[in-house]
Amino acid sequence: MNYEVKDFSVDVIQASQNKPVLVDFWAEWCGPCRVLGPVLERLAANNNGEWTLAKINSDEHPELSAKYGIRSIPAVKLFHKGEVVNEFVGALPEPAIKEWLKKNIPSKFQDMLTHAEALLTSGNENEARRILNDVLSHDSGNSAAKIHLARIYLFEDAEKAIQLITSIEETSENAEIINSLKTIAELLNENIQLPVEESLTKELYLEAVRLLKEKKFDQSLQKFIEIIRTDRYYGDDIARKACVAIFKYLGEGDQITLTYRRDFGRALYV
């Protein structure tokens, strides 16, 4: 199959609106290019339509090489929605390329996931749930859909939420939200080991958890932060862990997170 670009605006920019396009900048005189090219072509022929390959001879298209800052070849750039979203340089071994593609190729359901995220932000959980279940019906291993769905189920069925995220391969990108969901589930299910004796701190903790169950995040954070100030390592540092989990669950841009991050930091370091 001939992957050479005939019209860059059509073969790459327009085509990447529908699915990701992997662009290989190469040249006839480039030895590493002759090694990398067949590997990319083989992967392109067996990717189940998740992405397409386009090859650009940098000698024949110097204007494109200049536009995209090509200083060394082979250079591979991943286009999505008309923009470069990631890249690598050099003839990587096939296993490394597969891993790179796994991490960087946007899901074919990305638009649906983005819409579901927006619905969650606006509070429309029912419609978001419908979309996420639709994604999983076509792609049962979609980690992003599972995580978003787990966030919805967390306060109504924590066990179901944990089942969803337990099957996810943990990566550097999703580790924080997965750990946060697990922490909140433990709080909601009252699985945290606490000192046996009654105390004012224990009363504060139980009130914080009650407020969390009611999704009164701001009030719950107030109680947890008070515990940090008065009994820093109570229950194996659970108040700090709870605050971090709530911030991650809500998102760094959420107004409650923005409001209480400063108080949290002061409580930790004062």
Residue pairs with C-beta under 8 A, 6 or more apart in sequence:
1 41
1 45
3 24
3 41
3 44
3 53
3 54
3 55
4 54
4 55
4 56
4 57
5 11
5 12
5 23
5 54
5 55
5 56
5 61
8 56
8 61
8 64
11 21
11 54
12 21
12 23
12 54
12 79
13 79
13 82
14 82
15 21
15 52
15 54
16 79
16 80
16 81
16 82
16 83
17 81
17 82
19 49
19 50
19 51
19 52
19 108
20 50
20 51
20 52
20 78
20 79
20 80
20 85
20 105
20 106
21 51
21 52
21 53
21 54
21 78
21 79
21 80
22 40
22 44
22 51
22 52
22 53
22 54
22 76
22 77
22 78
22 79
22 101
23 54
23 55
23 56
23 76
23 77
23 78
23 79
24 33
24 36
24 37
24 40
24 53
24 54
24 55
24 56
24 74
24 75
24 76
25 56
25 58
25 64
25 65
25 68
25 70
25 73
25 74
25 75
25 76
25 77
26 33
26 36
26 37
26 55
26 56
26 57
26 58
26 73
26 74
27 33
27 57
27 58
27 59
27 73
28 57
28 59
30 73
30 74
32 73
32 74
32 90
32 91
33 73
33 74
33 91
35 91
36 74
36 76
36 90
36 91
36 92
37 55
37 74
39 91
39 94
39 97
40 53
40 76
40 97
41 53
43 53
43 94
43 97
43 98
43 101
44 51
44 52
44 53
47 101
50 105
50 108
51 78
51 101
51 105
56 64
56 65
58 64
58 65
58 70
58 73
64 70
68 77
68 84
72 89
72 90
73 89
74 89
74 90
74 91
75 87
75 88
75 89
76 87
76 88
76 89
77 84
77 86
77 87
78 84
78 85
78 86
78 87
78 104
78 105
79 85
80 106
85 104
85 106
86 104
88 100
92 100
103 171
107 113
107 139
107 142
107 144
108 139
109 135
109 138
109 139
109 142
109 145
112 131
112 134
112 135
113 132
113 135
113 142
113 144
113 145
113 148
115 131
116 128
116 131
116 132
116 135
116 145
116 148
117 128
117 148
119 125
119 127
119 128
119 131
120 128
120 148
120 151
120 152
121 251
125 152
128 148
128 152
129 149
129 152
132 145
132 148
132 149
132 152
133 149
135 142
135 145
136 142
136 145
136 146
136 149
139 145
143 168
143 169
143 171
143 174
146 164
146 165
146 167
146 168
147 164
147 165
147 168
147 174
147 177
147 178
147 181
149 161
149 164
150 161
150 162
150 164
150 165
150 181
151 161
151 181
151 249
153 160
153 161
153 164
154 161
154 181
154 184
154 185
154 188
154 249
155 188
155 213
155 215
158 184
158 185
158 188
158 189
159 185
159 189
161 181
161 185
162 181
162 182
162 185
165 178
165 181
165 182
168 174
168 178
170 178
176 248
177 248
177 249
179 245
180 244
180 245
180 246
180 248
180 249
181 245
181 249
183 241
183 242
183 244
183 245
184 212
184 242
184 245
184 246
184 249
185 191
186 192
187 209
187 212
187 238
187 242
187 245
188 209
188 212
188 213
190 209
192 235
192 238
193 235
193 236
194 202
194 205
194 234
194 235
194 238
195 202
195 234
195 235
199 231
200 230
201 227
201 230
201 231
201 234
204 223
204 226
204 227
204 230
205 223
205 224
205 227
205 234
205 235
205 238
205 239
207 223
208 220
208 223
208 224
208 227
208 239
208 242
209 220
211 217
211 219
211 220
211 223
212 220
212 242
212 246
217 246
217 250
217 256
218 256
218 259
218 260
220 242
220 246
221 243
221 246
221 256
221 260
221 263
221 264
222 260
224 239
224 240
224 242
224 243
224 246
225 239
225 243
225 260
225 263
225 264
225 267
227 234
227 239
228 239
228 240
228 243
228 264
228 267
228 268
229 267
229 270
231 239
232 239
232 240
240 268
243 260
243 264
246 257
247 257
247 260
247 261
247 264
250 256
250 257
251 257
